[in-house]
Amino acid sequence: MIKIAIDAMGGDFGPEPIIEGLILAIRNNNNFTAIAVGDKEQLSLLIPPAFNHRIEILDTKDVISMHDSATDALKRKESTIYRAIELVKEGKANAVVSAGHSGATMSLATLKIGRLKGVSRPAIATLMPTSENQNTLVLDVGANVDSDAKNLFQFAIMGQAYAQSVLRLDEPMIGLLSNGEEESKGNEVTKECYKLLSSAKVPNFAGNVEGADIFKGTVDVVVCDGFVGNILLKTAEGVADTIGKIIKKNLKRSLISIAGAVLMRKVFKSLKVRVDYAEYGGAPLLGVKAPVIISHGKSNPKAIKNAIFQAIISASSNLDSIIEQRLEKYTIKEDSIKKDTI
């Protein structure tokens, strides 16, 4: 049975929404158990006795706050995220979910759990809504602010493997985010990555895509460096929030608009579901040796529940071996390309 380690104290709102989300997940899935890492005195009050056989508590009181440096987590070995990551490293848990300090989670996971063979840098992936009945997986969205062509090449391989193994897409298409669709567009890093992906004959590489293509669903996986990806993610969140506010303000201006709002309620509800991060739960850190799901600090119980489900699916898949096999296969070709160009 899958066992998930939960950083129960790391979120912005304390342990309540995290434990509530964990209980929701348990009620809807009988195939996992959990270890809630945090202050036992607080957590015991939130977990009904009926769930004691599914939820174990690992008592520790230190919490890495959002204001702490990510490097602090490496020294604070009794913190909730450090202990949760240790459980995975020691084989006592199969995956970890945290709504706490994302930098600390990423650093600890990379150093303690370790990277997959062939991975230079892990990447954070996230799902973006599209105008079609699908989502676009974008990576990296914050793990690496500076990436070279080799890093982007590996992100493409990892993203495509995740889309197939976890998202269940048959033949996911990969796009390289650039400032134009033409092969000649982009900076030196993206141009070099384009050559690597093309020459290595990575399946279903569609070439360059522009920012708008992410939301059109032109491709299934979009690759960029973490600096660009993080700005993209936060801009998209801001635009979605602004559109919602504009609609609400305009609907209050006339009786006709109010009548129309009643008719469009289902449309708005559907839109909210599409842009709500709680529907996806969290962002996987791809490239480490066990599933690590990084949730939003403001995660509600629904988001935590879905993050746990995402961790379970990842832990039940053969994603890690697929990534390693594909990287080994294509890295050989990448090396031969470099030799030919010397």
VENVENWO-V621689 format. One record per helix or strand. SS is the DSSP state (a for helix, b for strand). FROM is the first residue (numbers start at 0). LEN is the number of residues. If there is no record, write none. Layout:
((SS/FROM/LEN) (SS/FROM/LEN))
This chain:
((b/1/6) (a/14/14) (b/31/7) (a/39/7) (a/48/3) (b/54/5) (b/61/1) (a/71/4) (b/78/1) (a/79/10) (b/94/4) (a/101/12) (b/114/1) (b/122/7) (b/134/5) (a/148/17) (b/173/4) (a/187/12) (b/204/5) (a/210/6) (b/220/3) (a/225/26) (a/254/9) (a/264/11) (a/276/3) (b/282/4) (b/287/1) (b/290/4) (a/300/16) (a/318/23))
